[in-house]
Amino acid sequence: MPTQLAGFILRAKDRNVTAKFYEDLGLTNHAHQHGGPVHHEIGPVARDFVGEIYAASQNFSQDALMLYVDSIPDALLVAKKYGIAPTTKIRETAVIDFIYITDPDARPLMLIQKK
């Protein structure tokens, strides 16, 4: 098998709250265990899943997750339910709109809405 990205692991202060946040944004969520502690699997991983590397900057100093959503306004309502406000303004391009928020663990999260 060729080397490929297999997925990601999110470390959470409260795994249940973080898993519920991503579930509320529309991902599947189920708890399971395979030889270690019980944890949550979120998904599905999108067909057009990408890994990108950018130079760190003062405004973007941490790694970030990217999440496709059907509606940025609806996703922002979910974030508000968790006390989370946008960290940037919506940016519009020819093919996508996007905005940054954080998840419950202050991890940057780019919400992407395809046009």
Backbone as CSV, one residue per row, in Angstrom:
resi,resn,N_x,N_y,N_z,CA_x,CA_y,CA_z,C_x,C_y,C_z
1,MET,0.849,-1.174,0.000,0.000,0.000,0.000,0.895,1.238,0.000
2,PRO,0.588,2.232,-0.833,1.393,3.452,-0.817,1.126,4.252,0.458
3,THR,2.075,5.074,0.842,1.882,5.947,1.989,0.779,6.952,1.680
4,GLN,-0.140,7.124,2.620,-1.236,8.078,2.446,-1.700,8.570,3.800
5,LEU,-2.369,9.712,3.808,-2.941,10.206,5.051,-4.046,9.257,5.488
6,ALA,-4.009,8.858,6.742,-4.979,7.894,7.248,-6.087,8.557,8.062
7,GLY,-5.836,9.724,8.588,-6.844,10.374,9.407,-6.220,11.364,10.354
8,PHE,-6.900,11.628,11.434,-6.417,12.588,12.414,-6.934,12.182,13.783
9,ILE,-6.281,12.672,14.807,-6.703,12.454,16.193,-6.860,13.821,16.828
10,LEU,-7.996,14.078,17.452,-8.220,15.300,18.187,-8.112,14.981,19.675
11,ARG,-7.287,15.709,20.375,-7.186,15.553,21.832,-8.093,16.599,22.463
12,ALA,-9.002,16.169,23.311,-10.028,17.060,23.845,-9.993,17.127,25.362
13,LYS,-10.344,18.294,25.892,-10.506,18.424,27.348,-11.638,17.530,27.817
14,ASP,-12.734,17.515,27.056,-13.884,16.658,27.342,-14.291,16.022,26.015
15,ARG,-13.900,14.781,25.808,-14.117,14.134,24.513,-15.593,14.086,24.135
16,ASN,-16.478,13.962,25.125,-17.908,13.894,24.838,-18.442,15.225,24.308
17,VAL,-18.012,16.338,24.901,-18.461,17.666,24.443,-17.928,17.930,23.038
18,THR,-16.649,17.649,22.825,-16.063,17.893,21.508,-16.723,17.014,20.451
19,ALA,-16.972,15.746,20.754,-17.640,14.856,19.801,-19.054,15.346,19.504
20,LYS,-19.777,15.802,20.518,-21.143,16.304,20.329,-21.130,17.571,19.475
21,PHE,-20.145,18.456,19.661,-20.008,19.665,18.852,-19.899,19.303,17.376
22,TYR,-19.021,18.362,17.042,-18.858,17.967,15.639,-20.100,17.230,15.122
23,GLU,-20.759,16.473,15.990,-22.015,15.831,15.596,-23.072,16.889,15.283
24,ASP,-23.166,17.912,16.133,-24.133,18.988,15.898,-23.842,19.737,14.601
25,LEU,-22.585,19.768,14.174,-22.238,20.387,12.897,-22.559,19.479,11.709
26,GLY,-22.949,18.226,11.984,-23.404,17.346,10.909,-22.573,16.105,10.656
27,LEU,-21.508,15.897,11.430,-20.717,14.680,11.249,-21.345,13.520,12.016
28,THR,-21.031,12.311,11.595,-21.459,11.151,12.364,-20.560,11.043,13.590
29,ASN,-21.061,10.432,14.619,-20.308,10.301,15.865,-20.722,9.003,16.528
30,HIS,-19.747,8.156,16.784,-20.061,6.990,17.601,-18.848,6.623,18.452
31,ALA,-19.160,6.222,19.666,-18.113,5.807,20.602,-17.744,4.368,20.312
32,HIS,-16.463,4.078,20.407,-16.009,2.700,20.250,-14.680,2.504,20.955
33,GLN,-14.213,1.279,20.940,-12.981,0.923,21.629,-12.299,-0.178,20.846
34,HIS,-11.001,-0.077,20.700,-10.247,-1.130,20.019,-8.868,-1.273,20.657
35,GLY,-8.851,-1.826,21.857,-7.599,-2.109,22.538,-7.128,-1.028,23.480
36,GLY,-7.711,0.145,23.419,-7.338,1.251,24.300,-8.588,1.799,24.955
37,PRO,-8.541,3.070,25.337,-9.714,3.656,25.983,-10.862,3.880,25.002
38,VAL,-12.059,3.986,25.532,-13.219,4.342,24.723,-12.974,5.729,24.143
39,HIS,-13.305,5.892,22.874,-13.134,7.182,22.206,-14.230,7.334,21.156
40,HIS,-14.279,8.477,20.520,-15.304,8.759,19.509,-14.680,8.753,18.124
41,GLU,-15.415,8.181,17.192,-15.030,8.261,15.783,-16.007,9.209,15.112
42,ILE,-15.468,10.230,14.447,-16.313,11.171,13.726,-16.034,11.034,12.242
43,GLY,-17.018,11.315,11.447,-16.821,11.174,10.014,-18.077,11.608,9.275
44,PRO,-18.232,11.252,8.061,-17.259,10.506,7.268,-16.154,11.420,6.755
45,VAL,-15.043,10.815,6.395,-13.981,11.579,5.758,-14.428,11.836,4.323
46,ALA,-14.361,13.072,3.913,-14.855,13.474,2.597,-13.996,12.899,1.479
47,ARG,-14.655,12.663,0.352,-13.960,12.164,-0.834,-12.836,13.109,-1.233
48,ASP,-13.065,14.401,-1.104,-12.053,15.375,-1.495,-11.272,15.906,-0.289
49,PHE,-10.935,15.020,0.608,-10.116,15.300,1.785,-8.719,15.726,1.337
50,VAL,-8.208,16.809,1.901,-6.880,17.286,1.529,-6.051,17.564,2.769
51,GLY,-4.757,17.486,2.605,-3.809,17.945,3.603,-3.041,19.097,2.989
52,GLU,-2.964,20.218,3.666,-2.263,21.381,3.145,-1.260,21.871,4.173
53,ILE,-0.190,22.454,3.696,0.826,23.018,4.579,1.028,24.475,4.193
54,TYR,0.842,25.353,5.164,1.055,26.782,4.993,2.116,27.230,5.986
55,ALA,2.756,28.332,5.697,3.665,28.935,6.672,2.832,29.481,7.834
56,ALA,3.316,29.307,9.045,2.638,29.883,10.202,2.781,31.402,10.136
57,SER,1.749,32.093,10.613,1.784,33.552,10.650,1.230,34.001,11.995
58,GLN,1.279,35.289,12.236,0.752,35.810,13.494,-0.750,35.533,13.601
59,ASN,-1.481,35.660,12.496,-2.921,35.419,12.514,-3.283,33.939,12.494
60,PHE,-2.426,33.111,11.919,-2.693,31.673,11.803,-1.457,30.918,12.285
61,SER,-1.353,30.750,13.600,-0.156,30.159,14.184,-0.308,28.684,14.531
62,GLN,-1.547,28.157,14.473,-1.810,26.772,14.852,-2.293,25.963,13.662
63,ASP,-2.207,24.641,13.802,-2.831,23.758,12.832,-4.335,23.990,12.877
64,ALA,-5.028,23.673,11.798,-6.471,23.860,11.749,-7.118,22.680,11.044
65,LEU,-8.360,22.422,11.382,-9.175,21.454,10.668,-10.022,22.201,9.655
66,MET,-10.341,21.547,8.559,-11.233,22.116,7.556,-12.478,21.238,7.501
67,LEU,-13.645,21.863,7.508,-14.889,21.116,7.540,-15.862,21.707,6.529
68,TYR,-16.300,20.869,5.562,-17.344,21.306,4.641,-18.671,21.332,5.384
69,VAL,-19.420,22.407,5.209,-20.755,22.511,5.794,-21.735,22.926,4.694
70,ASP,-22.999,22.561,4.874,-24.021,22.966,3.905,-24.295,24.455,3.988
71,SER,-24.203,25.008,5.197,-24.555,26.406,5.418,-23.666,26.999,6.504
72,ILE,-22.880,27.998,6.148,-22.068,28.679,7.163,-22.958,29.330,8.220
73,PRO,-24.039,30.039,7.840,-24.895,30.620,8.890,-25.442,29.578,9.866
74,ASP,-25.853,28.415,9.372,-26.341,27.357,10.272,-25.223,26.839,11.174
75,ALA,-24.025,26.671,10.623,-22.885,26.199,11.425,-22.519,27.226,12.497
76,LEU,-22.652,28.504,12.177,-22.355,29.545,13.168,-23.375,29.526,14.304
77,LEU,-24.608,29.133,14.007,-25.617,28.978,15.068,-25.235,27.833,16.007
78,VAL,-24.722,26.747,15.449,-24.240,25.636,16.280,-23.091,26.121,17.161
79,ALA,-22.140,26.822,16.570,-20.994,27.327,17.334,-21.465,28.228,18.475
80,LYS,-22.430,29.094,18.191,-22.952,30.010,19.207,-23.542,29.239,20.384
81,LYS,-24.188,28.107,20.085,-24.758,27.252,21.147,-23.673,26.789,22.122
82,TYR,-22.427,26.684,21.635,-21.293,26.269,22.453,-20.482,27.468,22.958
83,GLY,-21.010,28.685,22.776,-20.314,29.881,23.224,-19.131,30.259,22.344
84,ILE,-19.168,29.840,21.088,-18.047,30.052,20.167,-18.438,31.104,19.131
85,ALA,-17.575,32.098,18.956,-17.801,33.161,17.970,-16.773,33.021,16.845
86,PRO,-17.085,33.537,15.664,-16.105,33.505,14.568,-14.825,34.246,14.957
87,THR,-13.710,33.784,14.422,-12.428,34.461,14.658,-11.988,35.263,13.437
88,THR,-12.691,35.086,12.309,-12.440,35.870,11.101,-13.792,36.260,10.507
89,LYS,-13.740,37.074,9.498,-14.936,37.374,8.715,-15.051,36.338,7.605
90,ILE,-16.230,36.215,7.020,-16.411,35.307,5.882,-15.597,35.822,4.707
91,ARG,-14.870,34.906,4.085,-14.140,35.222,2.852,-14.842,34.485,1.723
92,GLU,-15.014,35.170,0.613,-15.691,34.584,-0.538,-14.714,34.438,-1.688
93,THR,-14.716,33.269,-2.307,-13.932,33.039,-3.516,-14.902,32.597,-4.606
94,ALA,-14.383,32.312,-5.762,-15.246,31.894,-6.874,-15.912,30.546,-6.618
95,VAL,-15.281,29.673,-5.833,-15.819,28.319,-5.655,-16.257,27.987,-4.232
96,ILE,-15.759,28.732,-3.249,-16.132,28.468,-1.853,-16.252,29.784,-1.090
97,ASP,-16.978,29.728,0.019,-16.945,30.749,1.057,-16.372,30.053,2.289
98,PHE,-15.630,30.794,3.120,-15.109,30.168,4.327,-14.966,31.181,5.444
99,ILE,-14.941,30.661,6.652,-14.786,31.455,7.862,-14.103,30.570,8.900
100,TYR,-13.369,31.182,9.807,-12.727,30.436,10.883,-13.472,30.642,12.190
101,ILE,-13.619,29.542,12.928,-14.097,29.558,14.305,-13.098,28.692,15.075
102,THR,-13.415,28.358,16.309,-12.652,27.352,17.041,-13.626,26.268,17.471
103,ASP,-13.087,25.135,17.862,-13.943,24.104,18.439,-13.902,24.270,19.963
104,PRO,-14.567,23.418,20.738,-14.584,23.598,22.192,-13.211,23.549,22.857
105,ASP,-12.194,23.050,22.151,-10.851,22.987,22.705,-9.949,24.093,22.162
106,ALA,-10.555,25.120,21.565,-9.846,26.279,21.001,-8.984,25.906,19.794
107,ARG,-9.309,24.782,19.166,-8.619,24.348,17.951,-9.212,25.100,16.768
108,PRO,-8.411,25.764,15.940,-8.968,26.463,14.781,-9.713,25.511,13.845
109,LEU,-10.856,25.985,13.373,-11.705,25.191,12.495,-12.172,26.088,11.351
110,MET,-11.828,25.695,10.134,-12.233,26.443,8.933,-13.519,25.819,8.418
111,LEU,-14.611,26.588,8.434,-15.881,26.136,7.902,-15.929,26.536,6.429
112,ILE,-16.180,25.573,5.546,-16.163,25.809,4.105,-17.525,25.471,3.526
113,GLN,-18.069,26.416,2.774,-19.334,26.203,2.069,-19.056,26.290,0.580
114,LYS,-19.311,25.185,-0.126,-19.123,25.175,-1.581,-20.229,25.979,-2.240
115,LYS,-19.904,26.569,-3.394,-20.909,27.339,-4.154,-21.540,26.461,-5.201
